[in-house]
Amino acid sequence: MSRVIDTHAHVQFTAYDADRDIVIGRALEAGIGMVNVGTQYSTSLDAVRLAEQYPEGLWATAGFHPNHLDANAHYDPQELNECSTERFEYAKFLDLARHPMVVAVGECGLDYAHFTRERSERRQNGASAEAIDAGGLQQEEIKNLQKQQQEVFLQQVILAAELKKPLVLHCRQAFADLIKILKSKSRILNSPAGVVHFFSGTWDDARTLLDLGFFLGFGGVVTFAREYDEVVKKAPLDRLLLETDAPYVSPAPHRGKRNEPAYIVETAKKIAQLRGVPLEEIAAGTAANTRTLFGVS
């Protein structure tokens, strides 16, 4: 099988503190390279340091995930030892993203999922309409947080344009706003523009993003969840990328375990099956796409 590149991993996260070099070695020995994606300044810096340590097969991105703006949205001990919210600092990220091993700006974008989830949980618990609106995040607070996410995302779109580097996008339950922002800045997007990681939108969303110059990234979830099949089958092969999102969302047959880049072959197999083509066609095609987008060898 052709060399495969995991275009979205987080091997710099604390989930790998005990065996990071072993995990990286397992992937590299299998001919699998990886792009470790930053989610805030510290994890972006750690991704760069890993790429410096493994210059043949590892690359980095630098960016700010929307959930790090809101302490209520994000706490993941697999990523950081403690919850870390911070303010996005353009100059700081600009300096880091200039590093030659940084191939893209991101993970950046919009994430409205926890706003919806919190209200849904209160509704399921039998709260009244008034309590649903009053408890937890109120509507005005949600609007303010969404606005903050949009502003920080826009800054990173501009940062990527300044550096002439592609974007790595994160989007959950926010495709309308994401697309609106990207269309407003379509003239400054890189060519190609970037990748929508863990794509979870509709086929109409996909077509719009493809028209804007984006690739679509798919990971382990396609091995067990069928709602992704339509886009996986319809999207042109020359716009697909493989990813793991490790340590999250392990593919079948590894579900329930910590994910890692070596498992990416399972996603490639499933995409080949869904599209009715040989595995080698998916491996070679997505590897070529990764080179096109990120300029990696």
Secondary structure as UniProt FT lines:
FT   STRAND          4..9
FT   TURN            11..12
FT   HELIX           14..16
FT   TURN            17..19
FT   HELIX           20..29
FT   TURN            30..31
FT   STRAND          32..36
FT   HELIX           41..53
FT   TURN            55..57
FT   STRAND          58..62
FT   HELIX           66..69
FT   TURN            71..73
FT   TURN            77..79
FT   HELIX           90..97
FT   TURN            100..101
FT   STRAND          102..111
FT   HELIX           113..124
FT   TURN            125..126
FT   HELIX           129..134
FT   HELIX           139..163
FT   STRAND          167..172
FT   HELIX           175..184
FT   HELIX           186..188
FT   STRAND          194..196
FT   TURN            197..198
FT   HELIX           203..211
FT   TURN            212..213
FT   STRAND          214..218
FT   HELIX           220..223
FT   HELIX           226..228
FT   HELIX           229..234
FT   HELIX           237..239
FT   STRAND          240..242
FT   TURN            246..247
FT   TURN            252..253
FT   TURN            255..256
FT   HELIX           261..263
FT   HELIX           264..275
FT   HELIX           279..294
//
